[in-house]
């Protein structure tokens, strides 16, 4: 098989599919775990998009745009998960989706600007509009999630959940912080940043799954 572009994305998609199946079968279906199922599903969806784009040489702008739609909901859903654990108001938890929704709606007007510039076995490189603004909207919910989790871990109110919270925060930190450090040390990798992060997010998918399997004491609310 001469063309191996995107093959790592397929491998990670298979791993995340196994995690998702385990969550659907074995995890308690409470309000927190349902969001974890959604997060792992988003990661799986992106890996499949990247595999199709790179392995089959799909260059269609709307396919690239759809891949970004899938992964763009990861940070706000992650923050929504943390805020759900904190029992924040539903209305506040929903507001955090508004910025990325508006940006994605704007992007529908300029879909031709979404371009795949290069594919490798490991990563895909993209050219997207407004990368700085998109990066700000992408990383802000992630950073907020990490800060909130650190505060919760130190708060006596959450001592019974401390181990679970540490597992969750460790996965997030190991996904995003090392990636950013590597990008700072090797600026030439910036073109692969989205793909790089989603590969690293497999660590988060694993810790999210561990969290959900241990999380059996939530009320089964339907929100």
N, C-alpha and C positions, 0 to 999 in steps of 0.2 A: 504494500500500500504506500504509494509515493507521497500522496497528499496527507500530511498529518496535522495540518492547520486546524486548530480548534478541538483537537482530540482530548486535551486536558479538560476542556469545558464539558465534553461528553462524559468523561470519567467522573468529574465532580457532580454533574447532574445525576448520575447513577447513585452516587453516595448520598446526595440530598434526597433522592427519591426513596431510598431505603429508610432514611431518617423520617421522612414524611409519612411513609407507610406505618412505621412504628408509632409515630405520634397519633395517627388516625385510629390505630388498633388498641394501643395500650395506655395512652395518656388520658387522664380524666378530662372530660369536655367542659371545663369551666371557662369563665370569661377570659382569664389570663392565658390559658393554654390554647384557646381558639385563636388568639392573636399570634401566638408562637407558631401555630400551624400556618397561619397566613404569611408570616415572615419567611419560614422555610420554603413555602410554596413560591414566594417571590424570587428567592435565590435560585431555586430550581428552574423557574421560568426564564430567568436571565441567562443561565448557563446553556439552556437549550437554544435560546435565540443566538447566543454567541457561537455555538457549535454550528448551527445552520448557516449563519452569516459567513463564517470562516471556512468550514469544510466544503460547503457547496458553492462558495464564491458568490453569495447573494449580496448584491450591491444596492438593492432597492432602498431608496431613502426612507420610505415609510416603514420598512422592516426595522431599520436602525432606530427610527423614532420610537417604534413600539417597544424595542428592547429598553430604551431609556425610560419610557412610561412605566414599564414593569419595575425597574430598579429604583426609580425616583420615589416610589412610595415606601421604600424600605426604611429610610431615616424617620419620617413622621410616624410610621406604624411602630417603630422601635420605641420612640418617645411616648407614643400612646400606650404601649405595653407598660412602660415604667410608671406612667401616671395612673394606669389602671391598678397596678399593685399598690400605689399610694392612695387609692380610692379618691382621686380627684374627680371633680364634677364632669359628667359626660359632655356637657356643652364646651368646657374648656379643652377636653381631649379631642373634640372634633375640630376646633378652630385651627389646630396645628397643621391640618391638611390643606388649609386654604391657600397659603403661598405657593406650594408646589403645583396645586391644581391650576391656579391662574397662569403660572409659567408654562405649564404643559399646554394649556389652551392657546396661549400666545404662540407657542412653538408650532401649533398646527398650521399657522399662517406661513411658516418658513421651513417646512419639512425638507425641501431640497437642500438645505444647509447641513443636514445630518448625513455625514459621509464616513465610511470606513476607509481609512488611509493605509492600513497595513494589518496583516494577520500573521501570527506565528503559532507554533505548537501550544505555547502557554497563554498568549495574550492577543487582544485585538486593540488597535489604535483607532481613535475616532476624532473627527473634527466636528465640533458642535457649536451652535451659536451661543453667545453670551456665557462663555465658560466660567468667568469669574463670579458672576451673579448666580449661576447654577451651582457652583462650588459652595458659595456661601449658604444658599438654601439647603444644600445637601448635608453639609457638615454641622450646621447650627443645631439641628435636632439631636445629632449624635453626641456632640459635646455636652449639650444640656442633659441628655440621658446619663452620661458618665458622671457628671457633677451630682445629679439627683441621687444616683445609686450610691455614690460615696457618702453623701449625707445620710441616706437611709441606713447604710451599714453601721454608721457611728451612732445612730439614734436608737435608744433603748426600746422604743416602740416597736422596732422591727427585729428584735433580738431572736425571736423564734424563726425568723426567715433569713437570718444573717448568712448562713452557709449558702442558701440558694441565691441570695443577692450577690454574694462574692463570686459564685460560679457565673452568674449572668454578666456581671461587670467585667470579669476577667476575659470572657469571650469577646465583649465589645472592645475592650482596650487592646487585646492582642490582634484584633482585626484591623483597627484603624491607626493606632499609634505607630507600630513598627513600619507600616506601609508609608506613612507620612515621613518618617525619619529616613527611610530608604530613598524616597523621592527627593528629599532635601539633599541627601548625600550624592545622589546620582540624578541630576536634573533632566538628563536625556530621557529618563523613563517616564516623564510627565505625560507623554502622549498615550501611555498605557494605563494611566492612573485609575480610570473607571474599571477596566478589566482586572487590574491588579487588586483593587479593593474587593471586587466580587469573588476573586479566587481566595483571598484571605478570609472572606466572610464565611467560608466553609468551617472555619474554627468556631465562629459565632453560631452557625447552624448546629454544630455538635453540642455546644454548651447550652443553647436554647433547648435542645432535645433533652439533655440531662436535667435541666431546670424543670421542664414540663413533667417528666417522669416522676420527679420528686414532689411536684406541686399537687398534692391531693387533698388539701384542706380548704380550697377556695369554694365559696358558694357558687352554685351553678346558675349564675344570673344570665339573662339573655338581654344583652345591650347592643 
